[in-house]
Each structure stands twice: as structure tokens, then as C-alpha cells.
Amino acid sequence: MTGPGERPAVLVHRQRGAPPEVLREVCAGVEEEGVPVEVVDAPDGLTATALAHAAAQASRLEVGIGVDAAGATAVHHAKLPVDRPPATGRAEATAPDRRRIGRTGARVVKNLPLD
């Protein structure tokens, strides 16, 4: 059995209480691009950007997504500064915007233009 980040996947670090509908759309966006995704529980008290950066640091693909308890999201790459995520999404985002966050994470992995 493997632990989080051991298989190549975009890691999604979620806080306890992260809205399931946000996770569903974010993961669907990653999967639509043909990239594996893995959801991992993360500690409370971090911003979506900090969660995403920690996820990127733990991912073999060096890309992570953070989802905080309010539903805010961020995409990050392990080699970028913590305060410079390639994409963020507000808690009030629509389902298509949440899915776009997932696609953005997968596109960073594939080195494709971001939407």
C-alpha cells in the first residue's frame, strides 16, 4: 500500500469541512485532462494557497491543489514561491470555475497553456 504522494498524481489537500461539491468539481477537472488525482486530509488553519503549496511539495508531479474549509481553492507548483500560485478560486466560485481549477492543475502537469 502506498501513502499520499507516492504515486504520480495531482494531490488535493483539503481541510476538514471542505465542501464536497467543491472537491467533486476540482477532481473532475483534473481527471478530464487525463491526470490522476488524490485527495488528502490536511490540517486546519491554512489558506487554500498554503494548502496547495504543501500539496505540490508532497506530489511526485510537483503540482498540488488546496481546498480550504470555506471552499476557496488554489493551484500550486512546488518550484514556485508560496505566495505565487498559478491560479486561485474564491469560495463563491461556480461549478465550472471549480472544474477549471482542476483542469489548470492538470495543465500545469502537462505543460499546456492555462485556460
C-alpha positions as CSV (number, residue, x, y, z in Angstrom):
1,M,0.0,0.0,0.0
2,T,1.3,3.5,-0.9
3,G,1.0,6.7,1.1
4,P,-0.1,10.1,-0.1
5,G,2.1,11.5,-2.8
6,E,3.9,8.2,-3.6
7,R,2.1,7.5,-6.9
8,P,2.2,10.2,-9.6
9,A,-0.9,12.3,-9.1
10,V,-2.0,15.9,-8.5
11,L,-2.5,16.0,-4.7
12,V,-5.5,17.9,-3.4
13,H,-5.0,18.9,0.2
14,R,-8.4,19.6,1.8
15,Q,-9.3,20.9,5.2
16,R,-11.8,19.2,7.4
17,G,-15.2,20.6,6.3
18,A,-14.2,21.4,2.8
19,P,-17.4,21.4,0.7
20,P,-17.8,18.0,-1.1
21,E,-19.2,19.8,-4.2
22,V,-16.0,21.8,-4.5
23,L,-13.9,18.7,-4.2
24,R,-16.1,16.8,-6.7
25,E,-15.7,19.6,-9.4
26,V,-12.0,20.2,-8.8
27,C,-11.2,16.4,-9.1
28,A,-13.4,16.1,-12.1
29,G,-11.4,18.9,-13.8
30,V,-8.1,17.1,-13.2
31,E,-9.5,13.8,-14.4
32,E,-10.9,15.4,-17.6
33,E,-7.4,16.2,-18.6
34,G,-6.3,12.5,-18.0
35,V,-4.2,13.2,-15.0
36,P,-4.5,11.1,-11.8
37,V,-5.7,12.9,-8.7
38,E,-5.5,12.0,-5.0
39,V,-7.3,13.8,-2.1
40,V,-5.5,14.1,1.2
41,D,-6.8,15.5,4.5
42,A,-4.8,18.5,5.7
43,P,-4.5,20.5,8.9
44,D,-6.9,23.3,9.7
45,G,-5.7,27.0,9.8
46,L,-4.0,27.2,6.4
47,T,-5.1,29.2,3.4
48,A,-6.0,27.5,0.1
49,T,-2.7,28.8,-1.3
50,A,-0.7,27.3,1.6
51,L,-2.5,24.0,1.3
52,A,-1.8,23.9,-2.5
53,H,1.9,24.6,-2.0
54,A,2.2,21.9,0.6
55,A,0.3,19.5,-1.7
56,A,2.7,20.4,-4.5
57,Q,5.7,19.8,-2.3
58,A,4.4,16.3,-1.5
59,S,3.3,15.4,-5.0
60,R,5.6,13.4,-7.3
61,L,4.2,15.5,-10.1
62,E,5.1,18.7,-8.2
63,V,1.6,20.1,-8.6
64,G,-1.0,20.5,-5.8
65,I,-4.4,21.9,-5.2
66,G,-5.6,23.3,-1.9
67,V,-9.3,23.5,-0.8
68,D,-10.0,25.3,2.5
69,A,-13.0,24.8,4.7
70,A,-14.9,27.7,3.1
71,G,-14.4,26.2,-0.4
72,A,-11.6,28.6,-1.7
73,T,-9.2,26.8,-4.0
74,A,-5.7,27.3,-5.3
75,V,-3.3,25.5,-7.7
76,H,0.4,25.5,-7.0
77,H,3.7,24.1,-8.3
78,A,6.5,23.0,-6.0
79,K,9.1,25.3,-7.6
80,L,7.1,28.5,-7.3
81,P,7.2,30.8,-4.2
82,V,4.4,30.1,-1.8
83,D,2.7,33.5,-2.5
84,R,2.7,33.0,-6.3
85,P,0.1,30.3,-7.2
86,P,-0.7,29.9,-10.9
87,A,-4.4,30.0,-10.1
88,T,-6.9,30.7,-7.3
89,G,-10.6,30.4,-6.9
90,R,-13.0,32.1,-4.4
91,A,-15.3,30.1,-2.1
92,E,-18.3,31.6,-4.0
93,A,-17.0,30.2,-7.4
94,T,-19.4,28.5,-9.7
95,A,-19.1,24.8,-10.6
96,P,-17.5,25.5,-14.0
97,D,-14.9,27.7,-12.2
98,R,-14.1,25.0,-9.7
99,R,-13.7,22.5,-12.5
100,R,-11.4,25.0,-14.3
101,I,-9.1,25.0,-11.2
102,G,-8.8,21.2,-11.5
103,R,-8.1,21.5,-15.3
104,T,-5.5,24.2,-14.6
105,G,-3.7,21.9,-12.1
106,A,-3.6,19.1,-14.7
107,R,-2.4,21.5,-17.4
108,V,0.5,22.6,-15.3
109,V,1.5,18.9,-15.0
110,K,1.2,18.5,-18.8
111,N,2.9,21.9,-19.5
112,L,0.0,23.1,-21.6
113,P,-1.4,26.6,-21.8
114,L,-3.8,27.5,-18.9
115,D,-7.4,28.4,-19.7
